Amino acid sequence: MQPKMPIKKDKLDDSLDVARIFKLIFLSVMSLTVLSLAVNVYLLFSFPTPSEEAKRLIETCSTTWKLGFGAILGLIGGKTF
C-alpha cells in the first residue's frame, strides 16, 4: 500500500471561503443596521414626547445604525483593496 498523499487545497477554495465569510459578516452587519434603523424610526413616531428611558433607547438605536452604516462602508472599502 502506498501512503496517502495529503489533499492540497486550491487557492480557489480559499477565496471561496473568504467570500462566504465576508458575505456572512456583511449580511449580519446589514441586518442589524436595518433593524436598528427600523426600531429607531418606529420609536420616533410612537413617542411624540418620549420619557427619559425612551430617549435613551432612541439615542442608542440612532448611534447603532450610524455605526452600522460606517461598518458597511468600511467593509465595502476594505473589500476593494
Phi and psi restraints in degrees (range 20) as a CNS / XPLOR table:
assign (resid 1 and name C) (resid 2 and name N)
       (resid 2 and name CA) (resid 2 and name C) 1.0 -92.8 20.0 2
assign (resid 2 and name N) (resid 2 and name CA)
       (resid 2 and name C) (resid 3 and name N) 1.0 144.9 20.0 2
assign (resid 2 and name C) (resid 3 and name N)
       (resid 3 and name CA) (resid 3 and name C) 1.0 -66.7 20.0 2
assign (resid 3 and name N) (resid 3 and name CA)
       (resid 3 and name C) (resid 4 and name N) 1.0 147.6 20.0 2
assign (resid 3 and name C) (resid 4 and name N)
       (resid 4 and name CA) (resid 4 and name C) 1.0 -74.0 20.0 2
assign (resid 4 and name N) (resid 4 and name CA)
       (resid 4 and name C) (resid 5 and name N) 1.0 135.4 20.0 2
assign (resid 4 and name C) (resid 5 and name N)
       (resid 5 and name CA) (resid 5 and name C) 1.0 -83.6 20.0 2
assign (resid 5 and name N) (resid 5 and name CA)
       (resid 5 and name C) (resid 6 and name N) 1.0 139.9 20.0 2
assign (resid 5 and name C) (resid 6 and name N)
       (resid 6 and name CA) (resid 6 and name C) 1.0 -65.0 20.0 2
assign (resid 6 and name N) (resid 6 and name CA)
       (resid 6 and name C) (resid 7 and name N) 1.0 142.5 20.0 2
assign (resid 6 and name C) (resid 7 and name N)
       (resid 7 and name CA) (resid 7 and name C) 1.0 -77.3 20.0 2
assign (resid 7 and name N) (resid 7 and name CA)
       (resid 7 and name C) (resid 8 and name N) 1.0 126.1 20.0 2
assign (resid 7 and name C) (resid 8 and name N)
       (resid 8 and name CA) (resid 8 and name C) 1.0 -93.1 20.0 2
assign (resid 8 and name N) (resid 8 and name CA)
       (resid 8 and name C) (resid 9 and name N) 1.0 136.4 20.0 2
assign (resid 8 and name C) (resid 9 and name N)
       (resid 9 and name CA) (resid 9 and name C) 1.0 -88.6 20.0 2
assign (resid 9 and name N) (resid 9 and name CA)
       (resid 9 and name C) (resid 10 and name N) 1.0 141.4 20.0 2
assign (resid 9 and name C) (resid 10 and name N)
       (resid 10 and name CA) (resid 10 and name C) 1.0 -77.9 20.0 2
assign (resid 10 and name N) (resid 10 and name CA)
       (resid 10 and name C) (resid 11 and name N) 1.0 160.1 20.0 2
assign (resid 10 and name C) (resid 11 and name N)
       (resid 11 and name CA) (resid 11 and name C) 1.0 -65.3 20.0 2
assign (resid 11 and name N) (resid 11 and name CA)
       (resid 11 and name C) (resid 12 and name N) 1.0 -27.9 20.0 2
assign (resid 11 and name C) (resid 12 and name N)
       (resid 12 and name CA) (resid 12 and name C) 1.0 -63.1 20.0 2
assign (resid 12 and name N) (resid 12 and name CA)
       (resid 12 and name C) (resid 13 and name N) 1.0 -40.0 20.0 2
assign (resid 12 and name C) (resid 13 and name N)
       (resid 13 and name CA) (resid 13 and name C) 1.0 -63.2 20.0 2
assign (resid 13 and name N) (resid 13 and name CA)
       (resid 13 and name C) (resid 14 and name N) 1.0 -40.6 20.0 2
assign (resid 13 and name C) (resid 14 and name N)
       (resid 14 and name CA) (resid 14 and name C) 1.0 -64.2 20.0 2
assign (resid 14 and name N) (resid 14 and name CA)
       (resid 14 and name C) (resid 15 and name N) 1.0 -40.6 20.0 2
assign (resid 14 and name C) (resid 15 and name N)
       (resid 15 and name CA) (resid 15 and name C) 1.0 -69.6 20.0 2
assign (resid 15 and name N) (resid 15 and name CA)
       (resid 15 and name C) (resid 16 and name N) 1.0 -31.5 20.0 2
assign (resid 15 and name C) (resid 16 and name N)
       (resid 16 and name CA) (resid 16 and name C) 1.0 -67.5 20.0 2
assign (resid 16 and name N) (resid 16 and name CA)
       (resid 16 and name C) (resid 17 and name N) 1.0 -38.7 20.0 2
assign (resid 16 and name C) (resid 17 and name N)
       (resid 17 and name CA) (resid 17 and name C) 1.0 -63.7 20.0 2
assign (resid 17 and name N) (resid 17 and name CA)
       (resid 17 and name C) (resid 18 and name N) 1.0 -42.0 20.0 2
assign (resid 17 and name C) (resid 18 and name N)
       (resid 18 and name CA) (resid 18 and name C) 1.0 -64.2 20.0 2
assign (resid 18 and name N) (resid 18 and name CA)
       (resid 18 and name C) (resid 19 and name N) 1.0 -41.6 20.0 2
assign (resid 18 and name C) (resid 19 and name N)
       (resid 19 and name CA) (resid 19 and name C) 1.0 -63.9 20.0 2
assign (resid 19 and name N) (resid 19 and name CA)
       (resid 19 and name C) (resid 20 and name N) 1.0 -39.5 20.0 2
assign (resid 19 and name C) (resid 20 and name N)
       (resid 20 and name CA) (resid 20 and name C) 1.0 -65.9 20.0 2
assign (resid 20 and name N) (resid 20 and name CA)
       (resid 20 and name C) (resid 21 and name N) 1.0 -43.6 20.0 2
assign (resid 20 and name C) (resid 21 and name N)
       (resid 21 and name CA) (resid 21 and name C) 1.0 -65.2 20.0 2
assign (resid 21 and name N) (resid 21 and name CA)
       (resid 21 and name C) (resid 22 and name N) 1.0 -42.5 20.0 2
assign (resid 21 and name C) (resid 22 and name N)
       (resid 22 and name CA) (resid 22 and name C) 1.0 -60.8 20.0 2
assign (resid 22 and name N) (resid 22 and name CA)
       (resid 22 and name C) (resid 23 and name N) 1.0 -44.7 20.0 2
assign (resid 22 and name C) (resid 23 and name N)
       (resid 23 and name CA) (resid 23 and name C) 1.0 -62.5 20.0 2
assign (resid 23 and name N) (resid 23 and name CA)
       (resid 23 and name C) (resid 24 and name N) 1.0 -40.1 20.0 2
assign (resid 23 and name C) (resid 24 and name N)
       (resid 24 and name CA) (resid 24 and name C) 1.0 -63.2 20.0 2
assign (resid 24 and name N) (resid 24 and name CA)
       (resid 24 and name C) (resid 25 and name N) 1.0 -46.7 20.0 2
assign (resid 24 and name C) (resid 25 and name N)
       (resid 25 and name CA) (resid 25 and name C) 1.0 -65.5 20.0 2
assign (resid 25 and name N) (resid 25 and name CA)
       (resid 25 and name C) (resid 26 and name N) 1.0 -44.0 20.0 2
assign (resid 25 and name C) (resid 26 and name N)
       (resid 26 and name CA) (resid 26 and name C) 1.0 -61.8 20.0 2
assign (resid 26 and name N) (resid 26 and name CA)
       (resid 26 and name C) (resid 27 and name N) 1.0 -45.9 20.0 2
assign (resid 26 and name C) (resid 27 and name N)
       (resid 27 and name CA) (resid 27 and name C) 1.0 -67.3 20.0 2
assign (resid 27 and name N) (resid 27 and name CA)
       (resid 27 and name C) (resid 28 and name N) 1.0 -33.6 20.0 2
assign (resid 27 and name C) (resid 28 and name N)
       (resid 28 and name CA) (resid 28 and name C) 1.0 -65.1 20.0 2
assign (resid 28 and name N) (resid 28 and name CA)
       (resid 28 and name C) (resid 29 and name N) 1.0 -47.5 20.0 2
assign (resid 28 and name C) (resid 29 and name N)
       (resid 29 and name CA) (resid 29 and name C) 1.0 -64.3 20.0 2
assign (resid 29 and name N) (resid 29 and name CA)
       (resid 29 and name C) (resid 30 and name N) 1.0 -41.6 20.0 2
assign (resid 29 and name C) (resid 30 and name N)
       (resid 30 and name CA) (resid 30 and name C) 1.0 -62.9 20.0 2
assign (resid 30 and name N) (resid 30 and name CA)
       (resid 30 and name C) (resid 31 and name N) 1.0 -44.8 20.0 2
assign (resid 30 and name C) (resid 31 and name N)
       (resid 31 and name CA) (resid 31 and name C) 1.0 -67.6 20.0 2
assign (resid 31 and name N) (resid 31 and name CA)
       (resid 31 and name C) (resid 32 and name N) 1.0 -40.1 20.0 2
assign (resid 31 and name C) (resid 32 and name N)
       (resid 32 and name CA) (resid 32 and name C) 1.0 -66.7 20.0 2
assign (resid 32 and name N) (resid 32 and name CA)
       (resid 32 and name C) (resid 33 and name N) 1.0 -35.1 20.0 2
assign (resid 32 and name C) (resid 33 and name N)
       (resid 33 and name CA) (resid 33 and name C) 1.0 -66.9 20.0 2
assign (resid 33 and name N) (resid 33 and name CA)
       (resid 33 and name C) (resid 34 and name N) 1.0 -46.5 20.0 2
assign (resid 33 and name C) (resid 34 and name N)
       (resid 34 and name CA) (resid 34 and name C) 1.0 -65.6 20.0 2
assign (resid 34 and name N) (resid 34 and name CA)
       (resid 34 and name C) (resid 35 and name N) 1.0 -40.8 20.0 2
assign (resid 34 and name C) (resid 35 and name N)
       (resid 35 and name CA) (resid 35 and name C) 1.0 -61.5 20.0 2
assign (resid 35 and name N) (resid 35 and name CA)
       (resid 35 and name C) (resid 36 and name N) 1.0 -45.0 20.0 2
assign (resid 35 and name C) (resid 36 and name N)
       (resid 36 and name CA) (resid 36 and name C) 1.0 -64.5 20.0 2
assign (resid 36 and name N) (resid 36 and name CA)
       (resid 36 and name C) (resid 37 and name N) 1.0 -40.8 20.0 2
assign (resid 36 and name C) (resid 37 and name N)
       (resid 37 and name CA) (resid 37 and name C) 1.0 -65.1 20.0 2
assign (resid 37 and name N) (resid 37 and name CA)
       (resid 37 and name C) (resid 38 and name N) 1.0 -41.6 20.0 2
assign (resid 37 and name C) (resid 38 and name N)
       (resid 38 and name CA) (resid 38 and name C) 1.0 -64.3 20.0 2
assign (resid 38 and name N) (resid 38 and name CA)
       (resid 38 and name C) (resid 39 and name N) 1.0 -42.9 20.0 2
assign (resid 38 and name C) (resid 39 and name N)
       (resid 39 and name CA) (resid 39 and name C) 1.0 -64.8 20.0 2
assign (resid 39 and name N) (resid 39 and name CA)
       (resid 39 and name C) (resid 40 and name N) 1.0 -39.6 20.0 2
assign (resid 39 and name C) (resid 40 and name N)
       (resid 40 and name CA) (resid 40 and name C) 1.0 -62.1 20.0 2
assign (resid 40 and name N) (resid 40 and name CA)
       (resid 40 and name C) (resid 41 and name N) 1.0 -46.8 20.0 2
assign (resid 40 and name C) (resid 41 and name N)
       (resid 41 and name CA) (resid 41 and name C) 1.0 -64.8 20.0 2
assign (resid 41 and name N) (resid 41 and name CA)
       (resid 41 and name C) (resid 42 and name N) 1.0 -42.4 20.0 2
assign (resid 41 and name C) (resid 42 and name N)
       (resid 42 and name CA) (resid 42 and name C) 1.0 -59.9 20.0 2
assign (resid 42 and name N) (resid 42 and name CA)
       (resid 42 and name C) (resid 43 and name N) 1.0 -45.4 20.0 2
assign (resid 42 and name C) (resid 43 and name N)
       (resid 43 and name CA) (resid 43 and name C) 1.0 -67.0 20.0 2
assign (resid 43 and name N) (resid 43 and name CA)
       (resid 43 and name C) (resid 44 and name N) 1.0 -36.6 20.0 2
assign (resid 43 and name C) (resid 44 and name N)
       (resid 44 and name CA) (resid 44 and name C) 1.0 -64.0 20.0 2
assign (resid 44 and name N) (resid 44 and name CA)
       (resid 44 and name C) (resid 45 and name N) 1.0 -38.7 20.0 2
assign (resid 44 and name C) (resid 45 and name N)
       (resid 45 and name CA) (resid 45 and name C) 1.0 -85.1 20.0 2
assign (resid 45 and name N) (resid 45 and name CA)
       (resid 45 and name C) (resid 46 and name N) 1.0 -20.7 20.0 2
assign (resid 45 and name C) (resid 46 and name N)
       (resid 46 and name CA) (resid 46 and name C) 1.0 -81.3 20.0 2
assign (resid 46 and name N) (resid 46 and name CA)
       (resid 46 and name C) (resid 47 and name N) 1.0 -31.5 20.0 2
assign (resid 46 and name C) (resid 47 and name N)
       (resid 47 and name CA) (resid 47 and name C) 1.0 -119.0 20.0 2
assign (resid 47 and name N) (resid 47 and name CA)
       (resid 47 and name C) (resid 48 and name N) 1.0 91.5 20.0 2
assign (resid 47 and name C) (resid 48 and name N)
       (resid 48 and name CA) (resid 48 and name C) 1.0 -62.8 20.0 2
assign (resid 48 and name N) (resid 48 and name CA)
       (resid 48 and name C) (resid 49 and name N) 1.0 -36.8 20.0 2
assign (resid 48 and name C) (resid 49 and name N)
       (resid 49 and name CA) (resid 49 and name C) 1.0 -123.1 20.0 2
assign (resid 49 and name N) (resid 49 and name CA)
       (resid 49 and name C) (resid 50 and name N) 1.0 88.4 20.0 2
assign (resid 49 and name C) (resid 50 and name N)
       (resid 50 and name CA) (resid 50 and name C) 1.0 -73.8 20.0 2
assign (resid 50 and name N) (resid 50 and name CA)
       (resid 50 and name C) (resid 51 and name N) 1.0 151.6 20.0 2
assign (resid 50 and name C) (resid 51 and name N)
       (resid 51 and name CA) (resid 51 and name C) 1.0 -76.8 20.0 2
assign (resid 51 and name N) (resid 51 and name CA)
       (resid 51 and name C) (resid 52 and name N) 1.0 178.0 20.0 2
assign (resid 51 and name C) (resid 52 and name N)
       (resid 52 and name CA) (resid 52 and name C) 1.0 -62.7 20.0 2
assign (resid 52 and name N) (resid 52 and name CA)
       (resid 52 and name C) (resid 53 and name N) 1.0 -40.5 20.0 2
assign (resid 52 and name C) (resid 53 and name N)
       (resid 53 and name CA) (resid 53 and name C) 1.0 -65.3 20.0 2
assign (resid 53 and name N) (resid 53 and name CA)
       (resid 53 and name C) (resid 54 and name N) 1.0 -41.6 20.0 2
assign (resid 53 and name C) (resid 54 and name N)
       (resid 54 and name CA) (resid 54 and name C) 1.0 -67.1 20.0 2
assign (resid 54 and name N) (resid 54 and name CA)
       (resid 54 and name C) (resid 55 and name N) 1.0 -36.4 20.0 2
assign (resid 54 and name C) (resid 55 and name N)
       (resid 55 and name CA) (resid 55 and name C) 1.0 -62.5 20.0 2
assign (resid 55 and name N) (resid 55 and name CA)
       (resid 55 and name C) (resid 56 and name N) 1.0 -43.1 20.0 2
assign (resid 55 and name C) (resid 56 and name N)
       (resid 56 and name CA) (resid 56 and name C) 1.0 -65.0 20.0 2
assign (resid 56 and name N) (resid 56 and name CA)
       (resid 56 and name C) (resid 57 and name N) 1.0 -39.8 20.0 2
assign (resid 56 and name C) (resid 57 and name N)
       (resid 57 and name CA) (resid 57 and name C) 1.0 -66.8 20.0 2
assign (resid 57 and name N) (resid 57 and name CA)
       (resid 57 and name C) (resid 58 and name N) 1.0 -41.3 20.0 2
assign (resid 57 and name C) (resid 58 and name N)
       (resid 58 and name CA) (resid 58 and name C) 1.0 -62.9 20.0 2
assign (resid 58 and name N) (resid 58 and name CA)
       (resid 58 and name C) (resid 59 and name N) 1.0 -43.2 20.0 2
assign (resid 58 and name C) (resid 59 and name N)
       (resid 59 and name CA) (resid 59 and name C) 1.0 -66.1 20.0 2
assign (resid 59 and name N) (resid 59 and name CA)
       (resid 59 and name C) (resid 60 and name N) 1.0 -38.6 20.0 2
assign (resid 59 and name C) (resid 60 and name N)
       (resid 60 and name CA) (resid 60 and name C) 1.0 -64.7 20.0 2
assign (resid 60 and name N) (resid 60 and name CA)
       (resid 60 and name C) (resid 61 and name N) 1.0 -45.3 20.0 2
assign (resid 60 and name C) (resid 61 and name N)
       (resid 61 and name CA) (resid 61 and name C) 1.0 -64.6 20.0 2
assign (resid 61 and name N) (resid 61 and name CA)
       (resid 61 and name C) (resid 62 and name N) 1.0 -38.0 20.0 2
assign (resid 61 and name C) (resid 62 and name N)
       (resid 62 and name CA) (resid 62 and name C) 1.0 -63.6 20.0 2
assign (resid 62 and name N) (resid 62 and name CA)
       (resid 62 and name C) (resid 63 and name N) 1.0 -44.5 20.0 2
assign (resid 62 and name C) (resid 63 and name N)
       (resid 63 and name CA) (resid 63 and name C) 1.0 -65.0 20.0 2
assign (resid 63 and name N) (resid 63 and name CA)
       (resid 63 and name C) (resid 64 and name N) 1.0 -39.8 20.0 2
assign (resid 63 and name C) (resid 64 and name N)
       (resid 64 and name CA) (resid 64 and name C) 1.0 -64.7 20.0 2
assign (resid 64 and name N) (resid 64 and name CA)
       (resid 64 and name C) (resid 65 and name N) 1.0 -45.3 20.0 2
assign (resid 64 and name C) (resid 65 and name N)
       (resid 65 and name CA) (resid 65 and name C) 1.0 -70.8 20.0 2
assign (resid 65 and name N) (resid 65 and name CA)
       (resid 65 and name C) (resid 66 and name N) 1.0 -30.7 20.0 2
assign (resid 65 and name C) (resid 66 and name N)
       (resid 66 and name CA) (resid 66 and name C) 1.0 -67.3 20.0 2
assign (resid 66 and name N) (resid 66 and name CA)
       (resid 66 and name C) (resid 67 and name N) 1.0 -42.1 20.0 2
assign (resid 66 and name C) (resid 67 and name N)
       (resid 67 and name CA) (resid 67 and name C) 1.0 -65.5 20.0 2
assign (resid 67 and name N) (resid 67 and name CA)
       (resid 67 and name C) (resid 68 and name N) 1.0 -37.9 20.0 2
assign (resid 67 and name C) (resid 68 and name N)
       (resid 68 and name CA) (resid 68 and name C) 1.0 -63.2 20.0 2
assign (resid 68 and name N) (resid 68 and name CA)
       (resid 68 and name C) (resid 69 and name N) 1.0 -41.0 20.0 2
assign (resid 68 and name C) (resid 69 and name N)
       (resid 69 and name CA) (resid 69 and name C) 1.0 -63.4 20.0 2
assign (resid 69 and name N) (resid 69 and name CA)
       (resid 69 and name C) (resid 70 and name N) 1.0 -41.2 20.0 2
assign (resid 69 and name C) (resid 70 and name N)
       (resid 70 and name CA) (resid 70 and name C) 1.0 -64.1 20.0 2
assign (resid 70 and name N) (resid 70 and name CA)
       (resid 70 and name C) (resid 71 and name N) 1.0 -38.0 20.0 2
assign (resid 70 and name C) (resid 71 and name N)
       (resid 71 and name CA) (resid 71 and name C) 1.0 -65.9 20.0 2
assign (resid 71 and name N) (resid 71 and name CA)
       (resid 71 and name C) (resid 72 and name N) 1.0 -38.8 20.0 2
assign (resid 71 and name C) (resid 72 and name N)
       (resid 72 and name CA) (resid 72 and name C) 1.0 -63.3 20.0 2
assign (resid 72 and name N) (resid 72 and name CA)
       (resid 72 and name C) (resid 73 and name N) 1.0 -44.6 20.0 2
assign (resid 72 and name C) (resid 73 and name N)
       (resid 73 and name CA) (resid 73 and name C) 1.0 -62.4 20.0 2
assign (resid 73 and name N) (resid 73 and name CA)
       (resid 73 and name C) (resid 74 and name N) 1.0 -39.6 20.0 2
assign (resid 73 and name C) (resid 74 and name N)
       (resid 74 and name CA) (resid 74 and name C) 1.0 -65.3 20.0 2
assign (resid 74 and name N) (resid 74 and name CA)
       (resid 74 and name C) (resid 75 and name N) 1.0 -40.1 20.0 2
assign (resid 74 and name C) (resid 75 and name N)
       (resid 75 and name CA) (resid 75 and name C) 1.0 -65.5 20.0 2
assign (resid 75 and name N) (resid 75 and name CA)
       (resid 75 and name C) (resid 76 and name N) 1.0 -43.0 20.0 2
assign (resid 75 and name C) (resid 76 and name N)
       (resid 76 and name CA) (resid 76 and name C) 1.0 -66.4 20.0 2
assign (resid 76 and name N) (resid 76 and name CA)
       (resid 76 and name C) (resid 77 and name N) 1.0 -42.3 20.0 2
assign (resid 76 and name C) (resid 77 and name N)
       (resid 77 and name CA) (resid 77 and name C) 1.0 -65.7 20.0 2
assign (resid 77 and name N) (resid 77 and name CA)
       (resid 77 and name C) (resid 78 and name N) 1.0 -38.3 20.0 2
assign (resid 77 and name C) (resid 78 and name N)
       (resid 78 and name CA) (resid 78 and name C) 1.0 -71.5 20.0 2
assign (resid 78 and name N) (resid 78 and name CA)
       (resid 78 and name C) (resid 79 and name N) 1.0 -27.7 20.0 2
assign (resid 78 and name C) (resid 79 and name N)
       (resid 79 and name CA) (resid 79 and name C) 1.0 -69.5 20.0 2
assign (resid 79 and name N) (resid 79 and name CA)
       (resid 79 and name C) (resid 80 and name N) 1.0 -30.0 20.0 2
assign (resid 79 and name C) (resid 80 and name N)
       (resid 80 and name CA) (resid 80 and name C) 1.0 -74.1 20.0 2
assign (resid 80 and name N) (resid 80 and name CA)
       (resid 80 and name C) (resid 81 and name N) 1.0 -22.3 20.0 2
